[in-house]
Amino acid sequence: MKTISLWQPWATLWVLQIKKYETRSWTCPAGMAHEPTAIHAAKKKVNLMAVCGYSWMQEIRSLLSAAGHNLDALPLGAVIGRCDGLKSTPITGPNADRVENMLGLWSADRYAWSPERMRPIEKPIPVKGMQRIFNIPDRVFSEPSQASAQMSLF
């Protein structure tokens, strides 16, 4: 299965669809619009204060808390969701949504990736991540512990 890795908390925010788009400097590979894709939370822990600053960090904490999640306890190095496909569109400027602008880089030289039918999984599946798009065996979702893991996160 095709897989894309994101740093936390962006991975969880995207899987929960609090963040509707993932912004990237490259377009989604051809053919992924209808190809199941796993969403992976990178193992690297990001210094959110350094990346976003205190006020954005607190807002991200609030967004996650409202969805029942703790910013300081998000899974790392694991698949946390899946979607039925990804497509990308060129960005022409800032997004009209304040939260999207806060959570992505909306400059005109980038692409907004949107998922088709995003679903969190119940229990994170430990997987070694990679940059860009990488493959994981489809069987990671068919193991008995994952058979019913389609509706809730963690």
Secondary structure as GFF3:
##gff-version 3
##sequence-region A 1 154
A	DSSP	beta_strand	2	6	.	.	.	ID=ss1
A	DSSP	alpha_helix	10	15	.	.	.	ID=ss2
A	DSSP	beta_strand	22	24	.	.	.	ID=ss3
A	DSSP	three_ten_helix	32	34	.	.	.	ID=ss4
A	DSSP	beta_strand	37	41	.	.	.	ID=ss5
A	DSSP	alpha_helix	48	52	.	.	.	ID=ss6
A	DSSP	alpha_helix	54	66	.	.	.	ID=ss7
A	DSSP	three_ten_helix	71	73	.	.	.	ID=ss8
A	DSSP	beta_strand	78	83	.	.	.	ID=ss9
A	DSSP	beta_strand	85	90	.	.	.	ID=ss10
A	DSSP	alpha_helix	98	103	.	.	.	ID=ss11
A	DSSP	beta_strand	111	116	.	.	.	ID=ss12
A	DSSP	beta_strand	119	126	.	.	.	ID=ss13
A	DSSP	beta_strand	133	135	.	.	.	ID=ss14
A	DSSP	three_ten_helix	138	141	.	.	.	ID=ss15
A	DSSP	three_ten_helix	144	146	.	.	.	ID=ss16
###
